[in-house]
């Protein structure tokens, strides 16, 4: 069976389980389009047309966030790659398996400076710092090897994005046989002696804490069981939110950003940190005051010896490791009254110390939580409403709360939600975005409308880039560049073939949200911070 390399590439991706890719075709990616379906095509993989390659990258990211599976974007060379690179950076920071397939000018022109269309002196160097690896296929035979390497990386290591470039002449090469996927390696399991040592440390602990991150969604049940057996307070990163239900009596949700929790950490004598970097972007302090013995479980060996060196470092996948620790704890059942009392007190202290804006956030978040289905996926942008939601909005399962704290790009919420909804069509998905961040990728409303996705898009309108306004005010810096005008969001939604509503009270919000989940297109719900009903 003869086909072009571009078509063979897409057929190979399908054999690795890829069903959908996001992007915008261009003159340099036409041979890749031979292997796609959509607009009447009959290829192996469904193509979703986005309105910007940044949106394509963010949609692939949303697919990965919602499922843990590889999200794929296919873009043109040059500006397609640079537009999608923000999503690469975010997937790198948040350890998400994203594959960027791009075109590239003809291989004989690379690094020659001929001035060809979409020229970058050497395209892979643009994305290398943002990827597990970035590579250019120099001939058709390179492609199956590079794709195998990418999927082996996703399957067995810390999942970070990969970029593979296919020059236009390579895409056009003829391939005479179907490429087949390779058998993928497994992630490493734990050393039994280290498991026993971890269990011993937890049994001996008087004031233990479990800190859980985005590397542990598949260990959820065992994490709950280990925390209960050890009588440990549970603190999540923003990526780990919901792995242990936020309303569990031992859980403080994603609260390391709160000073009340930061002051609590020095009390702890043993910390079990699972699949978490313990990063600055979760706490926004340079270094947490961790004094207790630290057990780290991480697939990335570099995490064991970084800013928080481990007393016991277990380089292994979280799921089998937590299952083994749970088994090693056996019938151990610590008195959890200390932990439950501290969680209760800290929750009350946090609630009592909220600022005026945070109280308005919690009022809105409470209404949303009550009105939405319990299994809703909440796709959040970097905005103050989501900052508060990280610790104040109860999430009860993994992969239900998206907040890109690591890279903290703006504009991800809407396209992330589109990717998540297409990946999980039976799951309710909603967007939480600030007015400033929403405008970064606003045109993707049209993509969502075209796909007829029932997405509630809640816009928190607070006058622009409110966090930076507050930071400037706090440091006595005259405001600059943070107070631009906004569009009429309701009119904008309707112009983009969506519904639009501005509720005047909580009852109207509840009705609008419920209607939005049942609609035949997205619904933009604009809420202003100064709305009287939020006071």
Buried (B, 14 or more C-beta within 10 A) or exposed (E): EEBBBBBBBBBBBBEBEBBBBBBBBBEBBBBBBBBBBBEEBEBBBBBBBBBBBBBBBBBBBBBBBBBBBBBBBBBBBBBBBBBBBBBBBBBBBBBBBBBBBBBBBBBEBBEEEEEBBBBBEEBBEBBBEBBBBBBBBBEBEBBBEBBBBBBBBBBBBBBBBBBBBBBBBBBBBEBEEEBEBBEEEEBBBBBEEBBEBBBEBBBEBEBBBBBBBBBBBBBBBBBBBBBBBBBBBBBBBBBBBBBBBBEBBBBBBBBBBBEBBBEBBEBBBBBBBBBBBBBBBBBEEEEBEBEBBBBBBBBBEEBBEBEBEBBBBBBBBBBBBBBBBBEBBEEEEBEBEBBBEBBEEBBEBBEEEBEEBBBBBBBBBBBBBEBBEEEBBBBBBBBBBBBBBBBBBBBBBBBBBBBBBBBBBBBBBBBBBBBBBBBBEEBBBBBBBBBBBBBBBBBBBBBBBBBEBBBBBBBBBBBBBBBBBBEBEEEEEEEEEBEEEBEEBBEBBEEBBBBBBBBEEBEBBBEBBBBBBEBEBBBBBBBBBEBEBBE
